[in-house]
Amino acid sequence: MKHLFIFIVALAAATVFAQEDNIGHTRHTFKYGEPLPTESASEARFSTTRTSDVQRKLPVAENSFTFLVFGDRTGGAVKDVSILADAVHDANLLEPDFVINIGDMVNGYNTTPLWLEQANEYRGIMDELLCPWFPVTGNHDLYWRGPDKPKTEHEADYEKNVAPLWYAFEHKNCWFIALCSDEGNPETGEKDFLKPKCQEMSDAQFSWLKSVLDKAKNADHVFVFLHQPRWARPESYGDDWDKVHAEFVKAGNVAAVFAGHIHRMRSDPKDGIEYLTLATTGGGQGFEVPRAGFLHEFHKVAVRKNRVGYATIPVGSLIDPRELTDALQAEVVALKRQVPKFEPAIPFQQDGSCDTTIKITVTNTAGFPADWTLLLDSADSRWDLSVKPVQTVIEPGKSFTFEQRVKRPAGGLDTAIRPVYLKRRVVALTPGSRIEIPEIATEIPLDFSAFPAADPKTEQKVLKLDGNGAALKIPNESFFLPNGPVTFETWFRADKFSARTGLATKTENSDYGIFVGNGRPDFSIFLGKKYLTASSGGSVLETNRWYHIAGVYDGKEARLYLDGRLIGRKSGTGKRKTNTLPLYLGGDVDQYGGVTSPFAGVIDSFRLSKTARYSGDEFKPERDFATDDDTVLLFDMQRSAGGWVPNAADPKKAAILVGGATIITD
């Protein structure tokens, strides 16, 4: 795009030098044409009360317009008319002067009653366009199958209900010519797009075409449309197109010829004429390589007096900015964040095997229907899973439950084991459009109740963290901390302290956490619109030494304790602001759920409680925490399996070792 940068430079009077590689871009280097014409700004077209050394150039006022070309509709599923409807929605957002369909509008190959039904369906969808639309005949529109075949097959049905077989019209000093590429064998009338003799243009159509080209000799541009790309397959079409192309070259103002039929895009420029073949707009599509032209799309054509621009727009890719209200966005985001319900958690036996059937429930929390595709998957091939996806449309406020069997053979829970995920592809069917939500993978909870915990009296297990992103990740959906009092406590020993170090946090402009940056501990909890922080006020921590640290909020103040001694307090009240991010032991959490500000050292027991366990100035901390009715999380590190560390307060919920974190004997 070097030419684009030069054009921008030309807009200003100041001297600027273009970079040869366009600020490092190595891919977008295709030259699309000369810069658009501009003119100096005049007082009639430019107004300001400010002064500037840069004089802006303005686009030259000219009579330009756009039109769209739709591809084939046929060959796909019956329900794929919805893709055509999506294209109509997109077209209305662009507001072109008109739309042209390249043919194969109905499945056809039938008799008149069914043909009329399909034609009425297609016409009903296209009539939702805000602009006029123009059809072109295709083989599916004309070919007959069944008894009592008329000599000209569906030609009479087409001309009675759709349009003439060939016609032309003028718009803003441009001409548009719709041809019929399926007249059939001029001698027998046979229609077959695989036989060259059936793909010859009749004398009647050819004579008419030449007369139109002559009528359009003073037009700025001529655009031609037909269904069969007769220039592309000489083995099927023969060489009859050569005489047609010669007339286009002779005319001198034919800008482009559009076709369809092959259900993939193709470009074959010749003698200064663009020959462009479209893919599909609701037709049969294999999506072999979508970005290479195997997709549902339509062409946008921008016409100026001395130039024409072309672009492909994938169906459904346009967004109506007026549709995206705050309320709609909130519903779609809530739909994405909705956590499925799994009953029961996947239970492991001590030998590492499991064989269970789980019920999975998903709920449409939005105020519009949503199309769900659900699939179990794992990166560990030792899981025996149902690989057939489940697809369903869930109405607003409704739930859908299905069962899946999950099996795994006996074998140690080694470091290669990977979890089972429920993958969800959701399409929100909003009143205005289809909004595709990126695939969501939710780890299915595992039950480690069958695994015995190590006895801390004989073997003390700890979480080892390297300070490079290793952490214990506790998914948000695996626990619930109600608003109100809280105690956040752990034992730790640091190898070093960085400037900003998260020890145990869930803070991202919300929730709570303990930091130990530069050896200065503090406990923060987000209440109302800001953090309430209890801090030591200085660097009091040493490396290679065990500490117990506790952050307490009792509804009136936050307190920070170190080895049972009060070292900081701050009064404050308010409702805790929450988030859906994971809680990390060994770092802070970023806005995307990753680890930042990592901790280097070891962490022993960690406990989160829904009560203010400690008050006053001093207490004696327990070395090994116990569970009670107020315990939300307890990770004593005494039990682990593969990459998971079970919650001692509920072994059916587990945290995940990430970034090289390990459980070791201290």
Salt bridges, closest charged atoms under 4 A:
GLU20 OE2 - LYS2 NZ 3.14
GLU39 OE2 - ARG45 NH1 2.39
GLU62 OE2 - ARG304 NE 3.35
ASP72 OD2 - HIS227 NE2 3.76
ASP72 OD2 - HIS263 NE2 3.23
ASP86 OD2 - ARG434 NE 3.77
ASP90 OD1 - HIS89 ND1 3.59
ASP97 OD2 - HIS171 NE2 2.61
ASP97 OD2 - LYS172 NZ 3.32
ASP104 OD2 - HIS140 NE2 3.99
ASP104 OD2 - HIS227 NE2 3.08
GLU153 OE2 - LYS149 NZ 3.83
GLU155 OE2 - LYS191 NZ 2.75
ASP157 OD2 - HIS154 ND1 2.75
GLU187 OE2 - LYS197 NZ 3.90
GLU190 OE2 - LYS195 NZ 2.77
GLU200 OE1 - LYS197 NZ 3.57
ASP220 OD1 - LYS305 NZ 3.16
ASP240 OD1 - LYS243 NZ 3.23
ASP268 OD2 - ARG266 NE 2.86
ASP271 OD2 - HIS245 NE2 2.67
GLU297 OE1 - HIS299 ND1 2.87
ASP320 OD1 - ARG322 NE 2.91
GLU343 OE2 - LYS341 NZ 3.55
ASP355 OD2 - ARG405 NH2 2.87
ASP377 OD2 - LYS423 NZ 2.84
ASP380 OD1 - ARG382 NE 3.04
ASP414 OD2 - ARG382 NH1 2.96
GLU439 OE2 - ARG425 NH1 3.28
GLU459 OE2 - LYS461 NZ 3.06
GLU489 OE1 - HIS548 NE2 2.95
GLU489 OE2 - ARG607 NH2 2.90
ASP495 OD2 - LYS464 NZ 3.37
ASP511 OD2 - LYS506 NZ 3.07
ASP511 OD1 - ARG576 NE 2.88
ASP554 OD2 - ARG559 NH1 2.83
GLU557 OE2 - ARG559 NH1 2.91
GLU557 OE2 - ARG569 NH2 2.72
ASP563 OD2 - ARG545 NH2 3.84
ASP588 OD2 - ARG500 NH1 2.97
ASP604 OD2 - ARG623 NH1 2.80
GLU622 OE2 - ARG607 NH2 3.48
ASP628 OD1 - ARG613 NH2 2.76
ASP666 OD1 - ARG493 NH2 3.30
